Amino acid sequence: MHLVPWAVLGALLAWPAHAQFFQNMFQGAHMFQHHEEPEAQHVGDASWFRDRVHAAKCPTYLCPDTLACVDGPEDCPCPFAEQVRCMLDGTRICVQHKDCTQVHALYGP
């Protein structure tokens, strides 16, 4: 007979954990609602890029495609992590391959 009060007490104590679980699982009941991200203003516009270039604080060399601050143009990283930087006659090119062997085979050392 004393089992029923303990079961009720256990259920009441466990309720907040269950409620939090379901709230997190369903993101507070917003799972099925569509949220639109605000579209960035002027993305891709020349003025948008120019503003980023002017806002960059780089005392050495600012890479034109990644806006990374490096010592010189030969140190510029590739825009995407999957790409490999290959130097070809002093020019950096980025290829999506494991290394630069095909680039050097096609265009020379």
C-alpha positions in Angstrom: 0.0 0.0 0.0 3.0 2.3 0.5 4.1 1.7 -3.0 1.6 4.0 -4.6 2.7 7.2 -2.9 6.3 6.4 -3.8 5.4 5.8 -7.4 3.5 9.2 -7.5 6.4 10.9 -5.9 8.9 9.3 -8.4 6.7 10.4 -11.3 6.5 13.9 -10.1 10.3 14.1 -9.6 11.0 12.7 -13.0 8.6 15.0 -14.8 11.0 17.9 -15.2 13.6 15.7 -16.8 11.1 14.2 -19.3 9.7 17.7 -20.1 13.2 19.0 -20.8 14.0 16.0 -22.9 10.9 16.5 -25.1 11.4 20.2 -25.3 15.0 19.8 -26.5 14.0 16.9 -28.8 11.3 18.9 -30.5 13.0 22.3 -30.1 10.3 23.7 -28.0 7.5 22.7 -30.4 9.1 24.8 -33.2 10.2 21.7 -35.1 7.5 21.9 -37.6 7.4 25.6 -38.0 9.3 27.1 -40.9 11.8 29.8 -40.0 13.2 32.0 -42.8 16.6 33.4 -42.4 16.8 37.1 -43.2 18.6 37.5 -46.5 21.8 39.3 -46.2 21.8 42.7 -47.9 23.9 43.1 -51.0 25.8 39.8 -50.7 27.7 39.4 -53.9 27.5 43.1 -54.7 30.8 44.8 -55.5 30.1 47.3 -52.7 29.6 44.5 -50.2 33.0 43.0 -51.1 34.7 46.4 -51.2 33.5 47.2 -47.7 35.0 43.9 -46.4 38.3 44.7 -48.1 38.4 48.2 -46.6 37.4 46.9 -43.1 40.2 44.3 -43.1 43.1 45.3 -41.0 46.2 43.7 -42.6 49.7 45.2 -42.4 51.2 42.8 -44.9 49.3 41.2 -47.7 45.5 40.7 -48.0 44.6 37.7 -50.2 42.1 38.9 -52.8 39.8 35.8 -52.8 39.8 34.8 -49.1 40.7 38.1 -47.4 43.3 36.2 -45.3 46.2 38.3 -44.0 49.5 36.6 -44.9 53.1 37.5 -45.6 52.8 37.4 -49.3 50.7 36.2 -52.3 52.4 32.8 -52.3 51.0 32.2 -48.7 47.4 32.8 -49.6 45.2 29.8 -48.6 42.6 28.3 -50.9 39.0 29.4 -50.5 37.7 25.9 -49.6 39.1 23.3 -47.2 38.8 20.6 -49.8 41.2 22.4 -52.1 45.0 22.0 -52.4 47.2 25.0 -53.2 49.5 24.4 -56.1 52.2 26.9 -57.2 52.7 27.2 -60.9 55.3 29.7 -62.2 54.8 31.8 -59.1 51.1 31.8 -59.4 48.9 30.1 -56.8 46.1 27.9 -58.1 43.7 25.8 -56.1 42.5 22.4 -57.2 40.2 20.0 -55.6 42.5 17.0 -55.5 44.7 15.2 -53.1 47.9 16.8 -54.4 49.4 18.9 -57.3 50.8 16.0 -59.4 48.2 16.3 -62.1 48.6 20.1 -62.3 52.3 19.8 -62.7 51.9 17.0 -65.2 49.6 19.1 -67.3 51.3 22.5 -67.1 54.9 21.6 -66.3 57.0 21.9 -63.1 
